[in-house]
Amino acid sequence: MTTITVELGKSYDILIAPEISGKLGEKTRQTLPKAKTAAVITDSNVEKLYLEQCVGSLQDSGLDTCAFSVPAGEASKSGAQYISLLDSLAKNRITRTDVIIALGGGVVGDLAGFVAATYLRGVPFIQIPTTLLAMVDSSVGGKTAIDLPAGKNLAGAFYQPSLVLCDTNTLNTLPDEIFRDGCAEIIKYGMLGSVDLLREIPHYREPDKLEAIIAKCIAMKRDIVQRDEFDTGERMILNLGHTEGHAIEKLSEYKISHGFAVAIGMAIITRAAVRKKQCPPECLDVLNQLLKLFHLPDNTAFQADELYSVALHDKKRSGDEITIVVPCKLGVSELRRIPADSLLDWIEMGLKP
C-alpha cells in the first residue's frame, strides 16, 4: 500500500492499494471516530459494482448507512441534483459529525464534495475514486463543484476530504474509453512537470507500474496544492489543456468526455506554442506519441471563434486578462497572463493540423 499525506490546515491521507475500499468501514472509524451515520453518494454505474461492498464494510464497523444514487454522467453535476441531495441528507437527519462518502468518478466526487462543503456549512467526507481520472486528479486537492448553464464548474467550494481511498482494483471494471480518459490527465502531469513520468507512461502495463504512476501524479498534485490550496497562483498550472478542453466539453454538450477534451486542449496549446517558437518541436512530438498510444484525439471540428467565446467564461479569466498554461520545454510548462482577446490567436494557431 502507498500512503501519501496532504499537509494543509487539515491534513489527510491518500491510500493507494488493491482492495483498499474493502477496509472503508475500518478506515472511516479510525479517521472519524465520532461519526454515527455514513451517507454514500454514488452513480447508477458504480452502484451496481461497488455500493453493496462499501455499505457492508461501513455497517460491519457499526455505522448506520444511507445511500443515494444519481444518473451517471456530467449532467448530474447540476443545481437540481445538488439541491435534491441536500434535501435527502436533511430527511435522513445527517449531522455535522457524520460522514459523506463519495463513491465514483469525477462527477460524483465533485458533486458529493460540494454537497459536503455546504450541507450544515460543512460535513466531513471521504473520497473513493473509481476511475483513473478521479484517482490522479479530481479526488485530490479539495476542489468541489457543479456546472451552470454558462459553463463547467462555475459553482463550487474548496473543501478538503478527510480521507481518500484509491482502490486500484476498480480500474479493472472500467470501460476502455473511460480508462483512456484518465490517461490524458496522466500525460498532463508529465507535460507540466516530469520528463521521468513521460518516459514511464508507455510502460504502464508492467506489474505495479500503474500504481507507481498514479502515486507519482498524486504526489505532484499534492505538492502543488500544499503551496497554493486556493488556486490563486501556482495551482493554475494543473489546468494545462483545460481552458480549451472545458470549451470543447461545453460545445459538445458533454458528449466529449473530460479526458478526451483535455487531450485536444493540450494538443492545441502545444501546437500554438511551437508555432510561436515558445516551445521546441520535441515537446509536440512526445505529446503526439503519447496521445496516439492511448488513441486520444488531438483536434476538434469546433471553430476557433466558438472555442474562444466559451473560453471567455473560464474561471481563470480576470477582467480583460486570462491565465493560460503553456508548455515551454519537455516536462516543463508555465503560466502566462495574456489579454483575453489574444486567446483567439492562440486557439487559431493551435487548431491548424
JOWO-V658551 format. One record per residue. RES is the residue in three letters. SS is DSSP state (hx for helix, st for strand, lp for the rest). PSI is psi in whole degrees, 0 to 359 (* if undefined). BURIAL is # if it has 9 or more other ideal C-beta (glycine too) atoms within 8 Angstrom, else .. Layout:
BEGIN
res	ss	psi	burial
RES	SS	PSI	BURIAL
RES	SS	PSI	BURIAL
END
This chain:
BEGIN
res	ss	psi	burial
MET	lp	138	.
THR	st	132	.
THR	st	126	.
ILE	st	126	#
THR	st	129	#
VAL	st	119	#
GLU	lp	99	.
LEU	lp	196	#
GLY	lp	326	.
LYS	lp	108	.
SER	lp	154	.
TYR	st	159	#
ASP	st	147	#
ILE	st	117	#
LEU	st	127	#
ILE	st	117	#
ALA	st	152	#
PRO	lp	139	.
GLU	lp	13	.
ILE	hx	334	#
SER	hx	339	#
GLY	hx	344	.
LYS	hx	19	#
LEU	hx	312	#
GLY	hx	313	#
GLU	hx	314	#
LYS	hx	326	#
THR	hx	316	#
ARG	hx	318	#
GLN	hx	321	.
THR	hx	322	#
LEU	lp	73	#
PRO	lp	341	.
LYS	lp	348	.
ALA	lp	136	#
LYS	lp	330	.
THR	st	138	#
ALA	st	124	#
ALA	st	114	#
VAL	st	125	#
ILE	st	125	#
THR	st	187	#
ASP	st	174	#
SER	hx	337	#
ASN	hx	310	.
VAL	hx	328	#
GLU	hx	317	#
LYS	hx	334	.
LEU	hx	318	#
TYR	hx	352	#
LEU	hx	314	#
GLU	hx	316	.
GLN	hx	315	#
CYS	hx	317	#
VAL	hx	319	#
GLY	hx	318	.
SER	hx	318	#
LEU	hx	316	#
GLN	hx	324	#
ASP	hx	336	.
SER	lp	9	#
GLY	lp	12	.
LEU	lp	135	#
ASP	st	153	.
THR	st	153	#
CYS	st	153	#
ALA	st	145	#
PHE	st	131	#
SER	st	134	#
VAL	st	157	#
PRO	lp	139	.
ALA	lp	141	#
GLY	lp	160	.
GLU	hx	331	#
ALA	hx	339	.
SER	hx	348	#
LYS	lp	59	#
SER	lp	162	#
GLY	hx	323	.
ALA	hx	315	.
GLN	hx	321	#
TYR	hx	310	#
ILE	hx	321	.
SER	hx	318	.
LEU	hx	319	#
LEU	hx	316	#
ASP	hx	321	.
SER	hx	321	#
LEU	hx	319	#
ALA	hx	317	#
LYS	hx	330	.
ASN	lp	7	#
ARG	lp	41	.
ILE	lp	135	#
THR	lp	176	#
ARG	lp	348	.
THR	lp	2	.
ASP	lp	192	#
VAL	st	142	#
ILE	st	132	#
ILE	st	122	#
ALA	st	107	#
LEU	st	99	#
GLY	st	198	#
GLY	lp	202	#
GLY	hx	324	#
VAL	hx	311	#
VAL	hx	317	#
GLY	hx	315	#
ASP	hx	314	#
LEU	hx	309	#
ALA	hx	325	#
GLY	hx	319	#
PHE	hx	323	#
VAL	hx	313	#
ALA	hx	323	#
ALA	hx	332	#
THR	hx	336	#
TYR	hx	126	#
LEU	hx	29	.
ARG	hx	24	.
GLY	lp	114	#
VAL	lp	139	#
PRO	st	147	#
PHE	st	154	#
ILE	st	135	#
GLN	st	129	#
ILE	st	84	#
PRO	st	134	#
THR	lp	6	#
THR	lp	158	#
LEU	hx	318	#
LEU	hx	316	#
ALA	hx	324	#
MET	hx	312	#
VAL	hx	347	#
ASP	hx	287	#
SER	hx	338	#
SER	lp	350	#
VAL	lp	133	#
GLY	lp	349	#
GLY	lp	12	#
LYS	st	124	#
THR	st	150	#
ALA	st	162	#
ILE	st	166	#
ASP	st	154	#
LEU	st	163	.
PRO	lp	331	.
ALA	lp	340	.
GLY	st	177	#
LYS	st	137	.
ASN	st	36	#
LEU	st	350	#
ALA	st	123	#
GLY	st	191	#
ALA	st	154	#
PHE	st	116	#
TYR	lp	109	#
GLN	lp	142	#
PRO	lp	168	#
SER	lp	341	#
LEU	st	147	#
VAL	st	127	#
LEU	st	111	#
CYS	st	98	#
ASP	st	104	#
THR	hx	344	#
ASN	hx	335	.
THR	hx	339	#
LEU	hx	340	#
ASN	hx	340	.
THR	hx	4	.
LEU	lp	136	#
PRO	lp	149	.
ASP	hx	319	.
GLU	hx	322	.
ILE	hx	324	#
PHE	hx	315	#
ARG	hx	331	#
ASP	hx	314	#
GLY	hx	330	#
CYS	hx	329	#
ALA	hx	319	#
GLU	hx	325	#
ILE	hx	316	#
ILE	hx	320	#
LYS	hx	315	#
TYR	hx	319	#
GLY	hx	317	#
MET	hx	324	#
LEU	hx	344	#
GLY	hx	9	#
SER	lp	105	#
VAL	hx	322	.
ASP	hx	318	.
LEU	hx	319	#
LEU	hx	324	#
ARG	hx	331	.
GLU	hx	330	#
ILE	hx	316	#
PRO	lp	345	.
HIS	lp	21	.
TYR	lp	339	#
ARG	lp	349	.
GLU	lp	150	.
PRO	lp	132	.
ASP	lp	356	.
LYS	hx	319	#
LEU	hx	318	#
GLU	hx	320	#
ALA	hx	322	#
ILE	hx	317	#
ILE	hx	314	#
ALA	hx	321	#
LYS	hx	317	#
CYS	hx	315	#
ILE	hx	318	#
ALA	hx	322	#
MET	hx	314	#
LYS	hx	319	#
ARG	hx	313	#
ASP	hx	319	.
ILE	hx	315	#
VAL	hx	322	#
GLN	hx	331	#
ARG	hx	340	.
ASP	lp	72	#
GLU	lp	323	#
PHE	lp	19	.
ASP	lp	42	#
THR	lp	354	.
GLY	lp	255	.
GLU	hx	326	.
ARG	hx	337	#
MET	hx	342	#
ILE	hx	335	#
LEU	hx	353	#
ASN	hx	18	#
LEU	lp	123	#
GLY	lp	355	#
HIS	hx	327	#
THR	hx	311	#
GLU	hx	321	#
GLY	hx	316	#
HIS	hx	324	#
ALA	hx	320	#
ILE	hx	317	#
GLU	hx	311	#
LYS	hx	313	#
LEU	hx	329	#
SER	lp	3	#
GLU	lp	37	.
TYR	lp	20	#
LYS	lp	332	.
ILE	lp	124	#
SER	lp	167	#
HIS	hx	310	#
GLY	hx	318	#
PHE	hx	320	#
ALA	hx	321	#
VAL	hx	323	#
ALA	hx	314	#
ILE	hx	317	#
GLY	hx	318	#
MET	hx	320	#
ALA	hx	319	#
ILE	hx	309	#
ILE	hx	327	#
THR	hx	318	#
ARG	hx	317	#
ALA	hx	318	#
ALA	hx	321	#
VAL	hx	315	#
ARG	hx	332	#
LYS	lp	4	#
LYS	lp	34	.
GLN	lp	3	.
CYS	lp	136	#
PRO	lp	149	.
PRO	hx	332	.
GLU	hx	323	.
CYS	hx	315	#
LEU	hx	322	#
ASP	hx	313	.
VAL	hx	317	#
LEU	hx	313	#
ASN	hx	320	#
GLN	hx	318	.
LEU	hx	322	#
LEU	hx	319	#
LYS	hx	323	.
LEU	hx	322	.
PHE	lp	14	#
HIS	lp	45	.
LEU	lp	145	#
PRO	lp	157	#
ASP	lp	7	.
ASN	lp	171	.
THR	lp	155	#
ALA	lp	349	.
PHE	lp	146	#
GLN	lp	159	.
ALA	hx	318	#
ASP	hx	329	.
GLU	hx	312	#
LEU	hx	318	#
TYR	hx	315	#
SER	hx	317	.
VAL	hx	321	#
ALA	hx	336	#
LEU	lp	343	#
HIS	lp	2	.
ASP	lp	146	#
LYS	lp	338	.
LYS	lp	3	#
ARG	st	137	#
SER	st	111	.
GLY	lp	236	.
ASP	lp	13	.
GLU	st	158	#
ILE	st	146	#
THR	st	125	#
ILE	st	158	#
VAL	st	122	#
VAL	st	124	#
PRO	st	134	#
CYS	st	340	#
LYS	st	174	.
LEU	lp	122	#
GLY	lp	12	#
VAL	st	127	#
SER	st	161	#
GLU	st	158	.
LEU	st	138	#
ARG	st	130	.
ARG	st	117	.
ILE	st	157	#
PRO	st	137	.
ALA	hx	324	#
ASP	hx	343	.
SER	hx	351	.
LEU	hx	327	#
LEU	hx	319	#
ASP	hx	318	.
TRP	hx	315	#
ILE	hx	317	#
GLU	hx	315	#
MET	hx	326	#
GLY	hx	339	#
LEU	hx	337	#
LYS	lp	130	.
PRO	lp	*	.
END
